[in-house]
């Protein structure tokens, strides 16, 4: 099949590359000339493990190309995927749909034959019907079908998620659209991955509901971690005990400094707004949003306590800035809340992250960048584990402690344990919902 993918952001690029690996002819469209030049040279503008190799393979096979010519890309296309951003709208938290409607309008104006228009972007319930109305308004002469096909890709594991999905959700209104989507995803069906066909509204809701539920699990275990600190329980053992229950499962029960990224923050906020607009407030989702922000602020208090109650002139090393490992995504990362406060309170902040520099340099001014975590800790007063990159999972803690002026650790991802840190020479340690030893403890 011939597929036009409108947008080469995270979702559009990963989806386009993977569809081409299915054997489809994929043309990715973007207006950003710098990004197009990078893509045509075989380089990816985002960090996603394995994406550059998969992209190069399909470009070499002439199944994948990049252009700014929308008319040429949609010529004879069987499906046109819309994969543009839907960020939170400033001021009210609603999803900003201007990019989606703008892309649909531009596509409609250049189509030469009926096509199946697939909305891959995360959009509020009812958006696909509005897209159908817009298509009829712009091109009443073309009978185009609209499909809702939300993505469920984890950053850092997106290719595996696309190739081995838990499910593919397709919202359709016609038999023609259903058959086209079955053909698009035929390679997955041959390997018995489920294709769930629903109506448009249900497909839209599945995406928001899934993300909100996962965000709830993350926030729930973070609150339990705070309670563990007050009661002496160990949150890692608590999460492990919960995870053995097949009704709960172990995923998304790792305590940390709060969720971030491209999906959970904006999607929970948008879902809360959808509930309010329909006079059906989602009190659990609203509370999740509130608690997640509180968790980020509590991490700052942990670091302050670790530093004897003051940050002025303290040298603090932050290991990891991205919201999770194996990505360069800084969107709503806890680091964007925590690091500016450390700097604002007079700390000298040094940061180490394998991939964040391109995204974070402008977002986090007045910090010193280091490539080597050991060099970063020379003469430091505290080290903060903020993202659980593999590079930080097997550090020589004894070497690190020996370099520091005051060997103290805030392990906000529970990578290590208090006993391990103390045995290695750290004089103070604080984690998430686990045994800690602070400077003022006996």
LINNORJO-V377127 format. One record per helix or strand. SS is the DSSP state (h for helix, s for strand). FROM is the first residue (numbers start at 1). LEN is the number of residues. If there is no record, write none. Layout:
# LINNORJO-V377127
ss->SS from->FROM len->LEN
ss->SS from->FROM len->LEN
This chain:
# LINNORJO-V377127
ss->s from->2 len->5
ss->h from->10 len->12
ss->s from->25 len->5
ss->h from->33 len->8
ss->h from->51 len->10
ss->s from->64 len->4
ss->h from->70 len->5
ss->s from->79 len->4
ss->s from->88 len->1
ss->s from->95 len->1
ss->h from->98 len->13
ss->s from->116 len->4
ss->h from->127 len->12
ss->s from->145 len->4
ss->h from->158 len->6
ss->s from->168 len->4
ss->h from->175 len->10
ss->h from->186 len->4
ss->s from->195 len->4
ss->h from->200 len->32
ss->h from->235 len->9
ss->h from->264 len->14
ss->h from->283 len->24
ss->s from->315 len->5
ss->h from->335 len->10
ss->s from->348 len->5
ss->h from->357 len->4
ss->s from->368 len->2
ss->h from->373 len->4
ss->s from->382 len->4
ss->h from->390 len->3
ss->h from->397 len->7
ss->s from->408 len->4
ss->h from->418 len->6
ss->s from->428 len->3
ss->s from->437 len->1
